[in-house]
């Protein structure tokens, strides 16, 4: 993966949570440990490619951990790290903000 030059730390944070799937992956992993197939099932509509790509990015950045169990068939679990847990309050605030927007705009969500 190419190294990206950022102007400020805010850009780094946005890169790691922006997009349709990243927030949902982090949201789910902040709640519990998941096996790959269970996480894919939990996030409706995500493709295998997008899930794998984002999990690799988060693992590379130290936001999640991937634990491989030496058994047949292989068992792999994903969990949020100490660094990743720091995004939880932000995700909860975004959820509350979304609720407020939905209620004040009579939006159908």
Residue pairs with C-beta under 8 A, 6 or more apart in sequence:
1 57
1 60
4 15
6 12
6 15
16 22
16 57
16 58
16 61
16 63
17 23
17 26
17 87
17 90
21 43
21 46
21 50
21 51
21 54
22 54
22 58
23 91
23 94
24 43
24 46
25 39
25 43
25 46
25 51
25 54
25 55
25 58
26 58
26 63
26 80
26 84
26 87
26 91
27 91
28 34
28 39
28 42
28 43
29 39
29 64
29 78
29 79
29 80
29 84
30 80
30 84
30 85
30 87
30 88
30 91
33 77
33 78
33 79
34 42
34 77
34 78
34 79
35 75
35 76
35 77
35 78
36 51
36 55
36 76
36 78
39 51
39 78
40 46
40 48
40 51
43 51
55 64
55 66
55 78
58 64
58 84
59 65
59 66
62 81
62 83
62 84
63 80
63 81
63 83
63 84
63 87
64 78
64 79
64 80
64 81
64 84
65 78
65 79
65 80
65 81
66 76
66 77
66 78
67 76
67 77
67 78
67 79
68 74
68 75
68 76
69 75
69 76
69 77
80 88
98 109
101 107
102 109
